[in-house]
Amino acid sequence: MAAITRLLVILEEDSRIKLELPNGIPSSVDEVIQEITNFCGLTNEIRLQYKDADFGTWVNLTSTSELKDLATLKVLM
């Protein structure tokens, strides 16, 4: 069984949530989006960005291989 993954999800500048994924990081970005939209009750289409360590800035999430426990994601609607 995969370890629990904890993500900090930024919904707006002053709105952040902690999301725990009991089965670890999903295998696709679409699954991550579904987890976030279900947990937060979002109805709009969203995309995600993560804080890239190489560039020190927000980058569009195109693969879950970029995610790890305690990662921060930003929701863009």
URQUINOR-V380636 format. One record per residue. N is the residue number from 1. RES is the residue in one small letter. BURIAL is 1 if it has 9 or more other ideal C-beta (glycine too) atoms within 8 Angstrom, else 0. Layout:
n:N res:RES burial:BURIAL
n:N res:RES burial:BURIAL
//
This chain:
n:1 res:m burial:0
n:2 res:a burial:0
n:3 res:a burial:0
n:4 res:i burial:1
n:5 res:t burial:1
n:6 res:r burial:1
n:7 res:l burial:1
n:8 res:l burial:1
n:9 res:v burial:1
n:10 res:i burial:1
n:11 res:l burial:0
n:12 res:e burial:0
n:13 res:e burial:0
n:14 res:d burial:0
n:15 res:s burial:0
n:16 res:r burial:0
n:17 res:i burial:1
n:18 res:k burial:0
n:19 res:l burial:1
n:20 res:e burial:0
n:21 res:l burial:1
n:22 res:p burial:0
n:23 res:n burial:0
n:24 res:g burial:1
n:25 res:i burial:1
n:26 res:p burial:1
n:27 res:s burial:0
n:28 res:s burial:0
n:29 res:v burial:1
n:30 res:d burial:0
n:31 res:e burial:1
n:32 res:v burial:1
n:33 res:i burial:1
n:34 res:q burial:0
n:35 res:e burial:1
n:36 res:i burial:1
n:37 res:t burial:1
n:38 res:n burial:0
n:39 res:f burial:0
n:40 res:c burial:1
n:41 res:g burial:0
n:42 res:l burial:1
n:43 res:t burial:0
n:44 res:n burial:0
n:45 res:e burial:0
n:46 res:i burial:1
n:47 res:r burial:1
n:48 res:l burial:1
n:49 res:q burial:1
n:50 res:y burial:1
n:51 res:k burial:1
n:52 res:d burial:1
n:53 res:a burial:0
n:54 res:d burial:0
n:55 res:f burial:0
n:56 res:g burial:0
n:57 res:t burial:0
n:58 res:w burial:0
n:59 res:v burial:1
n:60 res:n burial:0
n:61 res:l burial:1
n:62 res:t burial:0
n:63 res:s burial:0
n:64 res:t burial:1
n:65 res:s burial:0
n:66 res:e burial:1
n:67 res:l burial:1
n:68 res:k burial:0
n:69 res:d burial:0
n:70 res:l burial:0
n:71 res:a burial:1
n:72 res:t burial:1
n:73 res:l burial:1
n:74 res:k burial:1
n:75 res:v burial:1
n:76 res:l burial:0
n:77 res:m burial:0
//
